[in-house]
Amino acid sequence: MLLLMYITEVFVVPSHVYGQQAGKPVNAPSPQQSNHQIEILHADFMTYDKSIGENVRRLTGHVQFMHENAVMFCDSAYHYADENNMDAFGHIRINQGDTLQLYGDFLKYFGKDKLARMIKNVVLVNRESILRTQNLDFDLGKNYGYYFHGGEIENGENRLKSKTGYYYATDKTFFFKTDVKIINPKYIIDSDTLKYNTVSKIAWFYGPTHIVSKEDSIYCENGWYNTDKDISQFNKNASLKSKGQLLTGDSLYYDRNRGFGEAFHHVVLYDSSQNAKLRGNYGYYYEQPERGMLTGRAELVKMSDEDTIYIHSDTIRSTLDTLGKKVIRGYYHTKMFKTDLQGMCDSIVYSESDSTVRLFGSPAIWSDENQITSDYINIYTKERKIDYIEFINSALIVSQKDTIRFDQIKGKKMTGYFSAGQLSKIVATGNGQTIYFPVDGKEIIGMNKAESSNIVIYLKDRKVDKIVFLVKPAATLYPLNQVQGNDMKLADFKWFIEFRPKTREDIFNWNTPKEKE
């Protein structure tokens, strides 16, 4: 009797027997079984034990299950027929179609929800990629999985890591969250939140993201990176740092293979070696050979210890000369502003080789109450400060005496020297001429017109203090009633005071004397 009770409670089924139907092969499931029930395809041995639960099977040896279109393999398993669940142990493998395979050491499978909960040494293989983690829940019905305790994906050259991850097998897309990292032979990407497609190999960023390579580093808080083609788009606080230069903008486009970057809106390129910034609303930059362009309220901001100079042109370009030194060119409608020095011209060039700023096309410089014009103007800097300025061909200094009279000094060439950041002396050479209106008290007493080949002008408190003629001048003092109109002006007289930028914002006023005419 005891033996009969034991046989009733514990029944071992050989591998060629299935379920309760004796003689039914294990690899031929019952046709009456529901498609939504877990099917046992094979086991070397099957055991029933009421101590585990009602209608619970223990299977060992080359165990195979099927549920819907997924086939499962393991060393041993418990099959809970009433709940339509199972636990699997050892060398677990799940095949979903011919594209997805899931491996692990322990599996809890919930047939009703088609949910596979794989634990320890989990590996998911899906053609283009391999996912490794210690805990993975995979929904075989919706065809997606997720982990919460760290995972790593291999996809071509890319290795991706994150604390939390979701994988959508149909779309071949991963969604990563927290401590996300992409390791590529060319760069490393660290992000807060990232989506990645294993076919296109495009990564989308949805949080603070850093991309670091040997050549450059990139930051953004939104954007995408095609890791296969090495092209990318960065938005929201985007920046690109390369070779001592920092490029920022509302949006950056970057082609790593071409070494080409493009920036849109609120663009700033900072050059640490020159302590200068380029600003605008659109710009591009090539790494080799190094060159760039900026337009849309384009502005060069050159910082120094004493003051900052702001220069605007319609278009600003940066290139390298034959010595590998920077050359910055501003084209059309150029104006510049510094607290004690302002300027205007058609085009401007800054050369790093000799630290010189050159002005072309009807250039004019204002220093305090003095306007200086010539055919060409060269501004020489030293240790980030203005050292001296050359005015070449038809150089003319003009300062306004009253509403109709102007003090004037003319020479073939003039050189202005700076001391303590201020214009302190001007030397005029070649065909020097002056018109000066002397004052007795507050009253103008006449017009002094003189000629001398070389003249030195000394300034004090930002005004002409003394004029020295190095060669004895031919001078005449005319009573005011004997001079009028053009008699009071030297040849090539110019007065552009209405175009003088009085503030930094004025440099964006593009009116010029030629346009007015």
C-alpha positions in Angstrom: 0.0 0.0 0.0 2.8 2.4 0.9 4.5 1.6 -2.4 1.3 2.2 -4.4 0.9 5.7 -2.7 4.5 6.6 -3.5 4.1 5.7 -7.2 0.9 7.8 -7.3 2.7 10.9 -5.9 6.0 10.6 -7.7 6.0 9.5 -11.3 9.2 9.5 -13.4 8.5 9.7 -17.2 11.1 8.6 -19.7 12.0 10.9 -22.6 9.8 9.1 -25.0 6.6 9.7 -22.9 4.6 13.0 -22.8 2.2 14.1 -20.1 -0.4 11.7 -18.9 -0.9 9.9 -22.2 1.3 6.9 -22.1 3.2 6.2 -25.3 2.8 9.9 -26.6 6.3 11.2 -27.7 7.6 14.3 -25.9 8.4 16.0 -29.2 4.8 15.8 -30.4 2.6 18.1 -28.3 -1.1 17.4 -27.9 -3.1 19.0 -30.7 -5.8 19.9 -28.1 -3.3 22.0 -26.2 -3.9 25.8 -26.4 -1.4 27.8 -28.5 -1.2 30.2 -25.5 0.0 27.4 -23.2 3.7 26.6 -22.7 4.4 23.4 -24.6 7.0 20.9 -23.5 8.9 19.7 -26.5 11.5 17.5 -24.9 13.0 16.3 -21.6 15.1 13.3 -20.7 13.1 12.9 -17.5 9.9 14.5 -16.1 8.9 14.2 -12.5 5.6 15.1 -10.7 6.0 16.0 -7.0 3.0 17.3 -5.0 5.4 18.8 -2.4 6.3 21.4 -5.1 2.7 22.1 -6.0 -0.3 20.8 -7.8 0.2 19.9 -11.4 3.9 21.0 -11.3 6.4 19.1 -13.5 10.1 18.9 -12.9 12.0 18.3 -16.1 15.7 17.5 -16.5 18.1 16.7 -19.3 18.0 18.5 -22.7 14.8 20.3 -21.8 12.9 22.1 -24.6 9.8 24.3 -24.4 7.8 26.3 -26.9 5.5 29.2 -26.4 4.0 31.0 -29.4 7.0 31.5 -31.7 9.7 31.2 -29.1 11.6 28.0 -28.4 13.4 27.6 -25.0 16.3 25.3 -24.0 17.7 24.6 -20.6 19.3 21.9 -18.4 16.3 21.6 -16.0 13.0 23.3 -15.3 9.9 23.5 -13.3 6.7 23.7 -15.3 3.7 25.2 -13.5 0.9 24.2 -15.9 -2.0 25.8 -13.9 -0.3 29.2 -13.9 1.2 28.7 -17.4 4.6 29.7 -15.9 8.0 28.0 -15.7 11.4 28.2 -14.0 14.5 27.2 -15.9 18.0 26.4 -14.8 21.4 26.1 -16.5 22.5 26.8 -20.0 19.3 28.6 -20.9 18.6 29.7 -24.5 15.6 31.3 -26.0 15.2 31.5 -29.8 12.7 34.0 -31.1 12.4 33.6 -34.8 15.8 33.6 -36.6 17.0 37.0 -35.3 16.9 37.0 -31.5 18.6 34.7 -29.0 18.6 35.1 -25.3 21.0 33.3 -22.9 21.3 33.1 -19.1 21.7 30.9 -16.0 18.2 31.3 -14.5 14.8 32.0 -16.0 11.4 32.8 -14.7 8.9 32.7 -17.6 5.3 34.0 -17.3 3.3 32.5 -20.1 0.2 34.7 -19.7 2.3 37.9 -20.1 4.9 36.3 -22.4 7.5 37.7 -20.0 11.0 36.2 -19.7 12.9 37.2 -16.6 16.5 36.1 -17.1 19.0 36.3 -14.3 22.8 36.0 -14.1 25.2 36.0 -17.1 22.5 37.2 -19.4 23.3 37.6 -23.1 20.9 38.8 -25.8 22.0 38.4 -29.4 20.1 40.1 -32.2 22.1 40.0 -35.4 23.8 43.5 -35.3 24.3 43.6 -31.5 25.0 41.7 -28.3 23.7 42.7 -24.9 25.3 41.5 -21.7 23.7 42.1 -18.2 23.0 40.3 -15.0 19.2 40.9 -15.0 16.9 41.2 -18.0 13.2 41.2 -18.4 12.1 40.5 -22.0 8.6 40.7 -23.2 8.4 38.2 -26.1 4.9 39.4 -27.1 5.8 43.1 -27.5 9.4 42.1 -28.4 11.3 44.4 -26.0 13.4 44.0 -23.0 14.8 46.1 -20.1 17.4 46.0 -17.4 17.9 48.2 -14.3 21.3 47.1 -12.8 23.7 47.8 -15.6 24.3 46.5 -19.0 26.7 46.5 -21.9 26.0 46.3 -25.7 28.4 45.5 -28.5 27.5 46.8 -31.9 30.3 46.9 -34.5 33.0 49.1 -33.2 30.8 50.6 -30.6 30.5 49.4 -27.0 27.6 50.9 -25.0 27.1 50.9 -21.2 24.4 52.2 -19.0 22.8 51.6 -15.6 19.3 51.3 -17.1 18.4 50.2 -20.6 15.4 49.2 -22.8 15.7 47.3 -26.1 13.0 47.3 -28.8 13.9 44.3 -31.0 11.4 45.2 -33.8 12.9 48.7 -34.3 16.5 47.5 -33.4 16.6 50.4 -30.9 18.1 50.7 -27.4 17.0 53.4 -25.0 19.6 54.1 -22.2 19.3 56.0 -19.0 21.8 57.0 -16.3 25.6 56.8 -16.6 25.4 56.1 -20.4 28.7 55.6 -22.2 29.6 54.8 -25.8 33.2 53.6 -26.3 34.4 53.9 -29.9 38.1 53.6 -31.1 37.9 57.3 -32.1 36.0 58.8 -29.2 34.0 58.2 -26.0 30.5 59.5 -25.4 29.1 60.1 -21.9 25.4 61.0 -21.6 22.5 61.1 -19.2 19.9 59.8 -21.6 20.5 58.2 -25.0 18.7 56.3 -27.8 20.7 54.1 -30.2 19.7 52.2 -33.3 21.8 49.1 -34.0 21.2 49.2 -37.8 21.8 52.9 -38.6 24.2 53.2 -35.6 22.8 56.6 -34.8 22.7 57.8 -31.2 20.2 60.5 -30.1 21.0 62.5 -26.9 18.3 63.7 -24.5 20.4 65.1 -21.7 23.9 66.5 -20.8 26.3 64.7 -23.2 30.1 64.8 -23.6 32.0 63.5 -26.6 35.7 63.3 -26.2 38.4 62.3 -28.7 42.1 63.0 -29.1 41.4 66.0 -31.4 38.4 67.6 -29.8 35.6 67.5 -27.2 31.9 68.2 -27.7 29.1 69.1 -25.3 25.4 69.3 -25.9 22.1 68.6 -24.2 20.2 67.4 -27.2 21.2 66.1 -30.6 22.3 63.0 -32.6 25.5 61.3 -33.7 25.8 58.9 -36.7 28.6 56.7 -35.3 28.9 54.9 -38.7 29.3 57.9 -40.9 30.8 60.2 -38.1 28.4 63.0 -38.8 26.4 64.7 -36.0 24.0 67.5 -35.0 24.2 69.0 -31.5 21.6 71.3 -30.0 20.9 73.1 -26.7 24.1 74.6 -25.1 26.2 73.0 -27.8 30.0 73.5 -27.9 33.0 72.1 -29.7 36.5 72.5 -28.3 39.5 71.9 -30.6 43.1 73.1 -30.5 42.5 75.9 -28.0 39.4 77.0 -29.7 35.8 76.8 -28.4 32.9 76.9 -30.8 29.4 77.4 -29.3 25.9 77.9 -30.8 22.3 77.1 -30.5 23.0 74.3 -33.0 26.2 72.7 -34.2 26.7 70.3 -37.2 29.9 68.3 -37.2 31.4 65.9 -39.8 34.4 64.2 -38.1 35.7 62.7 -41.4 35.9 66.0 -43.1 36.9 67.9 -40.0 34.0 70.3 -40.7 31.8 72.1 -38.2 28.8 74.3 -38.8 27.1 76.5 -36.2 23.7 78.3 -36.2 22.4 81.2 -34.1 24.3 82.8 -31.2 27.5 81.5 -32.6 30.7 82.2 -30.6 34.2 81.0 -31.5 36.7 81.7 -28.7 40.5 81.5 -29.4 42.4 81.2 -26.2 45.8 81.8 -27.8 44.6 85.2 -29.1 42.2 85.9 -26.2 39.6 86.8 -28.8 36.0 85.8 -29.6 34.2 85.7 -32.9 30.4 86.1 -32.7 27.7 85.8 -35.3 24.5 84.0 -36.3 26.0 81.5 -38.8 29.5 80.1 -39.1 31.6 77.2 -40.3 35.0 75.8 -39.4 37.4 73.4 -41.1 40.1 71.7 -39.0 42.6 70.9 -41.9 43.7 73.3 -43.1 42.4 75.4 -40.3 39.9 78.0 -41.6 36.5 79.4 -40.7 33.8 81.9 -41.7 31.2 83.9 -39.7 28.3 86.1 -40.8 25.0 87.5 -39.4 26.0 90.4 -37.0 29.5 89.0 -37.2 31.8 90.5 -34.6 35.4 90.1 -33.5 36.0 90.7 -29.8 39.7 91.2 -29.0 40.3 91.4 -25.3 43.3 93.1 -23.7 44.5 94.0 -20.2 43.4 97.6 -20.6 40.3 97.5 -22.7 38.4 95.4 -25.2 38.0 96.2 -28.9 34.9 95.2 -30.8 35.0 94.9 -34.6 32.1 94.2 -36.9 32.0 93.3 -40.6 29.3 91.7 -42.8 31.5 88.6 -43.1 34.6 87.6 -41.0 37.0 84.8 -42.2 39.8 83.1 -40.4 42.7 81.3 -42.2 46.3 80.4 -41.7 49.3 82.1 -43.5 52.3 80.3 -44.9 53.9 80.3 -41.4 50.8 78.7 -39.9 49.8 81.9 -38.1 46.2 83.1 -38.1 44.9 85.8 -40.5 41.4 87.2 -39.7 39.7 89.2 -42.5 36.5 91.3 -42.2 34.7 92.2 -45.4 32.4 95.2 -46.0 30.8 97.7 -43.7 33.5 97.4 -41.1 33.3 99.4 -37.8 35.2 99.0 -34.6 34.7 100.3 -31.1 37.0 100.7 -28.1 36.5 103.0 -25.2 39.1 105.5 -26.4 39.4 104.5 -30.0 36.9 104.0 -32.8 37.2 103.2 -36.5 35.4 102.6 -39.8 36.5 101.2 -43.2 35.3 98.9 -45.9 37.5 95.9 -45.0 39.9 94.9 -42.3 42.7 92.3 -41.8 44.4 91.1 -38.6 47.6 89.2 -38.9 49.0 87.1 -36.0 52.5 87.0 -37.5 53.1 90.7 -36.9 50.2 91.5 -34.6 48.9 94.1 -37.0 45.4 95.3 -37.9 45.1 96.8 -41.4 42.2 98.9 -42.6 41.2 99.4 -46.3 38.6 101.3 -48.2 38.1 104.9 -46.9 39.4 104.1 -43.4 38.8 106.5 -40.5 40.0 106.5 -36.9 38.7 108.5 -34.0 40.6 109.2 -30.8 38.9 111.5 -28.4 38.1 114.7 -30.4 40.4 113.8 -33.3 39.5 112.1 -36.5 42.3 110.7 -38.6 41.9 109.5 -42.2 44.2 108.2 -44.9 44.2 105.8 -47.8 45.4 102.9 -45.6 45.7 102.5 -41.8 47.9 100.0 -40.0 47.4 99.4 -36.3 50.4 97.7 -34.6 49.9 95.9 -31.3 52.3 94.6 -28.7 51.5 92.4 -25.8 47.8 92.8 -26.6 48.0 96.6 -26.5 48.1 99.2 -29.3 51.7 100.2 -29.8 51.4 102.7 -32.7 49.3 103.4 -35.8 50.5 104.2 -39.3 48.4 106.4 -41.6 49.6 106.0 -45.2 48.9 108.4 -48.1 46.9 111.5 -47.7 46.9 111.3 -43.9 44.7 114.0 -42.3 43.9 114.8 -38.7 40.7 116.8 -38.1 39.2 118.2 -34.9 36.2 120.4 -34.7 36.7 123.9 -33.4 33.1 125.1 -33.7 30.2 124.4 -36.0 32.0 125.6 -39.2 35.8 125.5 -38.3 38.1 122.6 -38.0 41.8 122.3 -36.9 43.6 120.2 -39.5 47.0 118.6 -39.9 47.9 116.8 -43.1 50.9 114.8 -44.3 51.9 112.2 -46.8 52.3 109.8 -43.9 51.5 110.0 -40.2 52.4 107.7 -37.2 50.5 107.9 -34.0 52.2 106.7 -30.8 50.4 105.4 -27.7 51.4 105.8 -24.1 49.5 104.2 -21.2 46.8 103.1 -23.7 46.2 106.7 -25.0 47.3 108.5 -28.2 50.1 110.8 -27.0 52.1 111.8 -30.1 51.7 112.0 -33.9 54.5 112.5 -36.4 53.6 113.7 -39.8 56.2 113.4 -42.6 56.1 114.6 -46.2 54.3 117.7 -47.4 53.1 118.7 -43.9 50.3 121.2 -43.8 48.2 122.7 -41.0 45.2 124.8 -40.5 44.8 126.0 -37.0 42.4 128.4 -35.3 44.1 130.0 -32.3 42.0 131.2 -29.4 42.4 134.1 -27.1 40.4 133.2 -24.1 37.2 131.8 -25.6 37.4 133.8 -28.8 38.9 132.5 -32.1 41.3 135.3 -33.3 42.1 134.0 -36.8 43.2 131.1 -39.0 46.9 130.0 -39.0 47.9 128.2 -42.2 51.4 126.6 -42.2 53.4 124.2 -44.3 56.4 122.2 -43.2 57.8 118.8 -44.5 57.8 117.2 -41.0 55.5 118.0 -38.0 55.2 116.6 -34.5 51.9 116.9 -32.7 51.8 116.3 -28.9 48.5 115.5 -27.2 47.6 116.1 -23.5 44.4 115.2 -21.8 43.3 113.8 -25.2 43.6 117.1 -27.0 46.3 118.7 -29.2 48.6 120.4 -26.7 51.6 121.5 -28.9 52.6 121.4 -32.6 56.3 121.4 -33.4 57.5 122.0 -37.0 60.8 120.2 -37.5 61.6 122.3 -40.6 60.9 126.0 -40.4 57.4 126.5 -41.6 55.9 128.9 -44.1 53.1 130.2 -42.0 50.4 132.9 -42.3 47.8 134.1 -39.8 44.7 135.2 -41.6 42.0 137.4 -39.9 38.7 135.6 -39.8 37.0 138.1 -42.1 39.5 137.1 -44.9 38.7 133.4 -44.9 35.5 131.5 -45.6 34.2 128.2 -47.1 36.9 126.1 -48.7 39.6 128.5 -47.6 39.2 126.9 -44.2 39.8 123.3 -45.4 42.8 121.5 -46.7 42.6 119.4 -49.8 40.9 116.0 -49.3 39.1 117.3 -46.2 36.8 114.7 -44.7 34.5 114.8 -41.7 32.6 111.6 -40.9 31.5 112.3 -37.3 27.9 111.1 -37.9 29.3 107.7 -38.8 31.5 107.4 -35.7 30.4 104.5 -33.4 29.7 105.9 -29.9 28.8 102.6 -28.4 29.5 98.9 -29.0 26.0 98.5 -30.5 26.8 101.3 -33.0 29.2 99.1 -34.9 26.2 97.2 -36.3 24.9 100.5 -37.9 26.0 99.8 -41.5 25.5 103.3 -42.9 28.7 104.5 -44.6 29.7 107.8 -46.2 29.4 106.3 -49.7 25.9 105.0 -49.0 24.8 108.4 -47.8 26.1 110.0 -51.0 
